[in-house]
Amino acid sequence: MTTVICPYCFARASAAKLPYRCLMTPSGVRGGAPCGPERDDAWAGFMGPGVPPAARMRGPVFTPARKVAGLGGGGSSVPCPQCGVPTPVRVCGSCHSDLPSDYCDQDSRIIALVGAKASGKSTYVSVLVNELNQRVGQAYHASLAAMGQSTQTRDKEMAEDLYERLRLPDATRPAALGFNDPLLYRLSLPRKGLLGGAGTRHTTLVFFDAAGEDLAGAEAMDRYTRYLGAADGIILLVDPLQLGSVRDRLAVHEGPPLPVVETSPQQIAADLAAQLRAHGKGRTRGRVSTPIAVAVTKTDMLRPLLDPHSPLLRNAPHSAGTYDGEDRLAVHEELRSLLTDWDSGALLRQLELDFAELSLFGLSALGAPPPADAPADVPKSGPQPVRVEDPLLWLLSRRGLLPVRAAGKGRAK
Amino acid sequence: MSLAQLHYTSAPPGPDGSGFRFTAVSPGVPQTLLREAEQLIGYEPPRDLPARPDAEQLKGFPKAFSCSELSDGGRLLSRSVYTGADYSGRWGNFHAHALHLPPGVRLPDGALPITAWESPRWADATPPDGQPQPVDRFEPSGLLRRDGLVAFARSRADRLAAFFADLRALTEETDTRQIVLVEHDSADVAQWIALACTVLPRERAHRLTFTTYTRRPQQARQQIVGALPSSEPVGHDHRFRVHDCTAGADEEPVQDAWADVCARVWAAGRPELFRDSSGELGPLAVAALVQGIGLRADGRAAAARWAAEHAFTLPPETLPVLIAALAGRSGKGPGGQSTRYSFTGQGRSGQDTRYNSTGQERGAQGTRYSPTGTPLDDEPAALAALSARLDGQVPTTVSAPLAARVLATAVLGRGPVPPLVAGSLTPALRAELARDLAPALRQGIADATEPAAGRPLALLRVADLLDVDCTEALPEFAGRIARDLVSERTGEPTAEQPAAEKPAVEKPAVEKPAPEESSPDGPDVPAALLDAVHGHPALRTALFGALDALAAANPPGAAGRLAGSGLPVSLDSGFPHLRMCIQADGARRAGGDRRRRFHDVLRTAGVSPHAEPAVLRTAFLLVWPDGLPTGEEASLLLSELGSDAHRLAGTRDLLVEAALAAPADDLAVPVLAADLLRCFTTELRPAHRAPLLLLEYAGLLDAGQDVEGWVEHVRRLRDGAAEPAPEPVTQRVYDAVARRLLAVPAPGSEAYAAPRPTVSESELYALARSGDPGLLAAYERVARGDRVGERLRTVPSYVAACFGDWSAYPQTHPAWEATRTTLLAKVLRPVVRVLPDEDRSAVEEALRRTGRGRLDAYRAWNRPGALGRLAGRLTGRGRREERQATWYGDVDPPGGGGRR
């Protein structure tokens, strides 16, 4: 039985029990009248005050008759009891938000993106999606499809900005402004059955590209509590240029100007752990159970501080379509060494004390620093990302969604 | 009172955070308000504008000026502008400056929110000291000045009405869908909103929520949402009504009259007419017309309706101007063109409303009529109502133009004809109308497609009012009325044309004499027609003449439609047929025998049938509409009026037909036939003559006249006729022959031929030899009749005679043989079997006297067969028959046969 998590209110429900929304389309049958809109107070209440009267009027929500198990195919349309026109649109039973038609056909994994303002979250998501569809997708024989009009539009605009106009995304608006919808993707991976049969495994990935303002303090992060609590994994983006010792070591006259100091990664990690504990994610030993992939971004800016043979400067091999655990360990140890050195290891200690499952990653979404005279632009060569997929692949591998070559054993499992 | 202000933008890290946040807030603003306001002030730059704009380009970015409703009922007035890069160098920053209007609080001086558009009081940056400066008033920007708005409205003239229609539905909450205005510039959206606030009642304008720009209209929470072409499209969403001003305008006319008037007022550059507007259509339409702004038909109708209710509270100088505008006689339209004579030319300022040759108004938005002539809008009715309201209440010089307009519209536009009187028009206008409407009046009166008693009659009344000579059209017109009256087409309004023929305004009916002979169930002659008949002698004469002719042609039909109609036939002499038809119903109701009714009807004609023989036929057909008179009635009609009258009236053949069609038991028919043969000796048609002769001969036979050769004579007359004689005639004469042969009296005759006269054997032989089926059938039928049976049972000699007849001439003709044997077996034998012995003896005695052979034949015929005899022995029938029958007064013999 498929369990669906609403990407808007994070309520969990069985896909078979989700209600449907009539699309109010004419039936085409002579004498048949389409349904009219009805007040949807559940949805309006979720959207908050100020929803105009017309917006409250939406297609009628109805619960279909129970089907005999196995007879109702997943994703099938259900006829509206009023007008008889089939509708494929399911809605969350709690907040009545419309779910993409294929959202409910597979299990969903919510991946929370957390990071300070200007840590590159929006750029990271866009580049990650592109890589999953290109280089990484080819290695794993995987595909990633945007679900829903909102995600598709945003992907299109972000791809235009990054790859065609060579512009970095504008600052993400805080959620309070009401602009940010969750990003929904369907990740399809090959699956080998126990008897050798081949198939496909679909997983819904839900990303939240939160604005830095929403994670800047405990109070702001409170808005994301439910989101974080529902997450299957967290990717914490750490801008190394926010660390004092890194800023001190980088030559000020090379590359673009250093960013303004925002909320420290250590503070964000602490607030994040506190929120997760408050949401029941803490263990008896005081550490949070949610796996967290801590990704140090903008490694291209750290090149002067890295060994020329550092694994952070090249992409993971992904040979034979397996996730390389040994490579991950190499990256983890490299960064552990760096974080131990930076700011006296305060961030690392904070993370290790708060999170039970932690892995460190280093990535560069652009592959090179932005032009010095245009810090909001993409390098003229375009994005050439390095290791952007590692945090997500680690989280997926932990869920058994990817074949893994275990560290030190040289074989996949 | 100082209004709370908020500033919001992406600012460098500070004590209260970094990035997007409120950077300056007036003291005392609660956190809940900030949370709510944050959802209303966001800004996303259009994607089709420069991604890295310089300072000059930033000015060209749209401004999101919004007035939003808060959950506490207050308003948040905000202005968000794009500011490009933030403190960190990242793009996408904006600055929002908002003003909180608590519930019931308005901008300084009660200014409308939209007037604060681009006021210099709005800030593009956070105050340096972080403290918003108090705002005591918002100086309006130059963009929303009157001239600018007028120019803008004219540039969007083809879209105004549709927008105002949606605006009204939105603000009256009959349709809460948000309005999305797509413009290239948010300033244009602001001007749209300014136009909207101007036309709305003040209170509604204050409540209107809007935003001049958003990239995501689907997330906007205001009633009117401005968007750019690059904004996310919402055309497919049922929640929005999109007015895309960057695309072609919708050609479909707007149904909302109020919206159309508002659009015309704006296009005419007279927004001051909206001042103190209550949102009501009527006063706005009146004000527009008074100012010379041309309106659509529904707008003029609304003005007329409102003026009819408030005619006497309007300023004295307003009413004449309004009436002139409604009448289309205002001196100058908005374009300055002359509008001298609107009802045949310029209907309203700026719009050509001339009527085409078919009388239908043309023009894109003019009055439209259905194929049946019913107006689709009610302008003519509204103008007529106003005219009726003013008629006689204001000087004629004031009301006459409107009356003339109404009249002209009615005549030319096929609308309802108003009940105007001579005093409704000035002499000059009457002359003008007479000159211009005369052709249409004559054409309308002659219009054969209309029920004559409907619109053409009303037009005749108008022609009289205007002194238009329509004499030439009267005969044909009266003929149509007459035909309509006699047929079922009276011209009364029907369900399909409920208002076309009704007067525009009900007025007290013209007083007229009491209807003559009006019948409760008589036809409902239109009151207008009765009025016209009473008041228009020429029409009356023509109409009665036509009706008289129709009545003479079809008296029963005319009487059925006109009896009790109340037509005043007594006003003039003549028209005898019409008189008889109208009053025939009274005679019918009076009852009595038909001949008396006939004479009563004849008397109503007022002329002698000898002077005007045609009335005889009319009276004849009125009294006997469905049948013919009896022989006696016909005979009396012939004898009383004489053959000449019937000959001239054409009723002769009716009398003949009455004779021929009369049933066989009508005793007067032979006499009638004889009279007809005598009176019309040379005129009778051959087809009639022979049957009449047969009838006459039947009379002779029944009367016992001494005539000979009955069978041959009848057959000769019958077979010599030009056409087969009618069945009743042959039936009658065959029966007469049979009765004579059988010597029984005719039905109804008192004589009872007790001793059977000697029937010439030659007559019976002629019958037997002829084998004539008709005659033989009649003979058998009469022989089987009660009269013959009665005589057979009581008169033994008649039994002997019949046996003689029915046993005579055997084998002469098979038909006779069959008839004869049938009668012997079926008629005579049953009688003979039950005869008493003495009667049997009398029969045999009578036969013996005629000859031994006939007696032997009788005994042989009467001798029972072997089986009969055996049965007689077994049952003792013969012995019982030998006993003396007992009679009244007999004394029983002593017991034991008298032996002791």
Contacts between the chains, C-beta under 8 A, distances in Angstrom:
chain1	res1	chain2	res2	distance
A	24	B	238	6.7
A	37	B	238	6.3
A	37	B	239	7.8
A	48	B	36	7.9
A	48	B	39	6.7
A	49	B	36	6.1
A	49	B	70	7.5
A	49	B	71	3.7
A	50	B	36	6.8
A	50	B	39	6.6
A	50	B	40	6.8
A	50	B	68	6.6
A	50	B	69	6.6
A	50	B	70	7.1
A	50	B	71	6.6
A	50	B	221	4.6
A	51	B	221	6.3
A	52	B	176	7.3
A	52	B	178	5.9
A	52	B	209	7.9
A	52	B	220	7.9
A	52	B	221	5.1
A	52	B	222	7.0
A	52	B	223	6.7
A	53	B	173	7.6
A	53	B	176	4.1
A	54	B	176	4.5
A	54	B	177	4.6
A	54	B	178	5.1
A	54	B	239	4.5
A	54	B	240	7.4
A	55	B	178	7.5
A	55	B	221	7.3
A	55	B	239	5.8
A	57	B	176	7.3
A	57	B	238	7.9
A	57	B	239	6.6
A	117	B	18	5.9
A	117	B	19	4.7
A	117	B	88	7.7
A	118	B	88	5.5
A	118	B	90	6.3
A	153	B	232	7.5
A	157	B	47	6.7
A	161	B	51	7.6
A	165	B	51	6.2
A	167	B	51	5.2
A	167	B	52	7.5
A	167	B	91	7.6
A	168	B	90	7.2
A	168	B	91	7.9
A	169	B	92	7.8
A	170	B	45	7.7
A	170	B	90	6.8
A	170	B	91	4.8
A	170	B	92	2.5
A	171	B	10	6.0
A	171	B	19	7.1
A	171	B	20	7.4
A	171	B	86	6.1
A	171	B	88	7.9
A	171	B	90	4.5
A	171	B	91	7.1
A	171	B	92	4.3
A	171	B	93	6.4
A	172	B	92	8.0
A	173	B	20	6.5
A	173	B	42	5.8
A	173	B	44	7.3
A	173	B	92	7.7
A	174	B	19	7.4
A	174	B	20	5.0
A	174	B	38	7.5
A	176	B	35	6.8
A	176	B	38	4.2
A	176	B	39	6.5
A	177	B	20	7.3
A	177	B	38	6.1
A	177	B	39	6.6
A	177	B	41	7.7
A	177	B	42	3.5
A	178	B	39	4.7
A	178	B	42	6.5
A	178	B	219	6.2
A	179	B	42	6.0
A	179	B	44	6.8
A	179	B	216	7.1
A	179	B	219	7.2
A	211	B	19	7.1
A	211	B	20	7.0
A	212	B	18	7.7
A	212	B	19	5.7
A	213	B	17	6.7
A	213	B	18	7.4
A	213	B	19	4.2
A	213	B	20	5.2
A	213	B	21	6.6
A	216	B	17	5.1
A	216	B	18	6.4
A	216	B	19	6.9
A	217	B	17	6.3
A	220	B	17	7.2
A	257	B	89	7.4
A	259	B	88	5.8
A	259	B	89	7.9
A	260	B	12	5.9
A	260	B	13	6.4
A	260	B	18	7.3
A	260	B	87	6.2
A	260	B	88	4.9
A	261	B	13	6.6
A	262	B	13	6.0
A	262	B	18	5.3
A	262	B	19	7.6
A	263	B	13	7.8
A	263	B	17	8.0
A	263	B	18	7.1
A	374	B	52	7.8
A	375	B	89	4.8
A	376	B	52	7.5
A	376	B	85	6.7
A	376	B	89	5.6
A	376	B	90	5.7
A	376	B	91	5.4
